[in-house]
Amino acid sequence: MRRTFILLGMAMFLCPVVSYGQKETPKRWKFDVSLGASYNTGNVQNLDLKNAGAIARNDSILSFDFGYKLVYSKQNGKETNLGVKGGAKVDFFQYDRWSPFIAMEFLSNRYKGYDYKVSALSGVKLRIYSKPDTCDYSVSCAFMFDRVDYSPKENKLDNRNYRLSLRPKMKQKVGKVLVLKSYLFYQPSLEGFDDYVIDCLGAMDIKVTSHFYVGFNVECEYRSKVPTEDYEHRDVYSEVVLGLRF
């Protein structure tokens, strides 16, 4: 645990930090909706359809965003995947170097072993470098509480867990049409660091028109502990999406 905090401290204070006297104000309201298809390996091994949406309001004092993702697939008349994921977050003073936040997340996918999972988070984000509509580099640390109802009911895991959530994040615009994004979540249990979740995403958005884009995403999630041995520890998703952003 000491090593984790040392690494976080190095990331916070050895990285270059700039002033945030921004000359241009970011767009206050943002909306995003997309439809895509993904190829999965792990607990689900097939192609499925995905629909996602997000709403965000940016403000220097209080901002919020809400997003959801639906996944579904059917093969030979039989359902093979059905998942719902959503979340809401409130940021305080989001353009400052240090930005406190609170968040709620929800997940339901019995093919991954969750009847439902509800998480509450409270933490702080360090903005390492940011420029409106160009780039955003940050590191966040949060305390996280999970309430889970596993499927099947007879499992080897506790329905409640307290975790630490560490997340570096990067967003970089390249040229006029290409945006690169990545993040990495490391979420060890405070009751034992041998119980952890790692979730990482790499994404590329290509702007086609002022509002229409094409996206390519790869996400990998690893859980060190699963409800029963019938479930895989690793899930990988590769997806192509068509989206509208305004």
N, C-alpha and C positions, 0 to 999 in steps of 0.2 A: 504493500500500500504506500509506503514511503517513497518507493521508486516512481510510482504513478504521479504523486504530487510534485516530485522533483522535475519530471519530464514536463508536466503542465506549467510549472514555473519557468522553465527554460523557454518554452514556446511563447509565454506571455511577455518575457522581459528581454530576450535576446533577439527577437524579430524586430525589424524596423517599424516604428510607429510614426504616423504622420499627423499633422494637424487636420482637423475636419472643418475648416472654414470653407464651406462649399459655395461656389458662385452660382450654381443652378439648383433649383428645387426639383427633386424627383416627382414624377407624376403621382398625385395623391391616391387615386383609386386605380386598381389593376384587376383585370378579370382574365381567366384562362380556362379553356375547356378543350379537351382532346379525346380522340378515339384512336385506339391502336390495337395491335396484335403482338403477342409475345410467345417466345419459345422457352419452356421451363424444364429444368432438371432438378431432381431432388424429390421432395414429397409429391410434387405434381410433375409428370413427364409428358407433356403434350403442348399443343398450341391453344391459346385462349385469347379471348377478346377483353380489352380493357377500356374503361371510360373513366376519365379523371376531370376534376374541376377545382378551381381555386379562386378565392376573392381576397384581396389585400387592400388595406388602407394605410398609407404611409403618413406619418406625422412626426414632428421633432419631439413631442412630449409623450404621446400615447398612440401606438399603432397596433393593428391586429391583422391576422390572416387566418383563413379557414380553408381547408382542402379536403378532398375525398378521392378515393379510387375504388372502382368496382371491377372485379375480374370474374369471368365466367367461361366455362367450356363444357362441351358435350361431345361424346364420341359413341357412335353406334347406338344412339338413342339413350345413352346413359350419361348422367352428369358426372364430370370428372374434376371440376373445380368451381368453387363459389366462394368469393372472399369480399369482404368490405373493410376498408381502412379509411379512417378520417382523423382529423385533428384540428384544434384551434389554439392559437398562441397570441398572447398580448405582450408587446415590448414597451418598456418605459425608456424614454430618451434614446431612441434607437440610433441616432446619428452621433451620439457621444462615444468616446473611446470605450467606456464601460456601460453596458446596457442590461439592466435586470429584466427578467421575463418570467412569465408563468404560462403553462401549457397543459392541455389535456389531449390524450390520444386514445383511439378506439380501434380494435382489430377483431374480426371474426372470420375464421376459416378453419373448419373442422378437418380439412385435408392436411393442415399443418399442426393439428392437435388443439386448436382453440375453439371452444364454443364462443367465448368472448374474452377479450383482454382490455382492461381499462387502466391507463397510466396517467398519473398526475406528476408534473414536473415543476420545479422552481429553481432558477439558477441565474447565471450572469454570462453575458457574451462580451468578449474582447474583440474590438474591431482593429485588426492589424493594419489593413490598408483598404481604403474605399474611395471610389470615384463614381459619381452618379452615371448610370447607363453605360459604364465601361468595365468596372471590376469591383469585386468585394471579397476580401479575405478576412476570415474571422476564426476564433476559437471559443467554444462555450463549455461551461461546466455546470451540471445541474444535479440536484438531489431528486430521485425518482421513486415513486411508489407504484407497484403493480398489483392489481386485483384481477385474478385469472380464474376462469372456469374451464378446466381442461376437458378434452374429449380423447379417450374415454374417461369416465369418472374415476375408475380404478387406476390411478397413476402414482408415480413415485415422487412427484413434485409438490411443494407447498403452494397453496392458492394465493398466498400473499408474499411479496418480496420487496425489499428495499435495495435500490441500486444507485450507483454513481454513474452519470452519463457524461462522457467526454466526447466532444465533436469538433474537429477541424473542418472548415468548409471553404470552398473556393468557387468563385464565379468570374469568368474572364471573357470579355468580348474581343474577338479577333477580326479585324476588318469591319465591314459594314453589315455582314449577314450571318456570321458564325459566332455562337456563344458556347463556351465550354464550362461545364459545371461538375463538381465532385464534392462528396462528403464522406466522412468515416465516423460511425458511431461505435464507441467502445463502452459497454455497459456491464461492469462487473457487479455482482451481488455484494452488499456490505456484510452479509453473513458468511461469505466465503468466496474468495476470488477465483476458485475453480469453477464457479457457476457464472458464466458471462455470455453476453450476446455481442457479436460484431456484425455491423451492417454497413456496407459500402456501396456507393453509387458513382458511376461515371456516365455523363450525359453530354450530348452534342445537339444543339438546336440550330437549324439552318433557316434563316428568314427568307421566305419566298415573296411575300408582299408585305405591306405595312402591318397587316394583322395576321396573316397566315404563315405557319411555319411547319417544318418537318423535323421530327426529333428521333434520335437514336440513343437508347439507354441500355446500360448493363448494370444489374444490381445483384449483389451476393450477400446472403445472410447466413451466419453460422451461429448455432446455439450449442454450447458445450453440454447442456443437459436437455433432454426431450422427455415428454410424458411417459412413453414406453419405448421399447426397442423396435417397435414397428415403424417408428418415424425416423426420417433421415435428419442428421445434424445440419446439413448444408442445403440451401435452396438458391438456385441461380436463375435469373430472369434476363432475357435479351429481347428487347421490344423496339418496334417502330411505331411512331405515333404521328397523326396529323392533327394539328391544333390551331385554335384561334386565340389570339391574345390582344386585348384592347384595354 
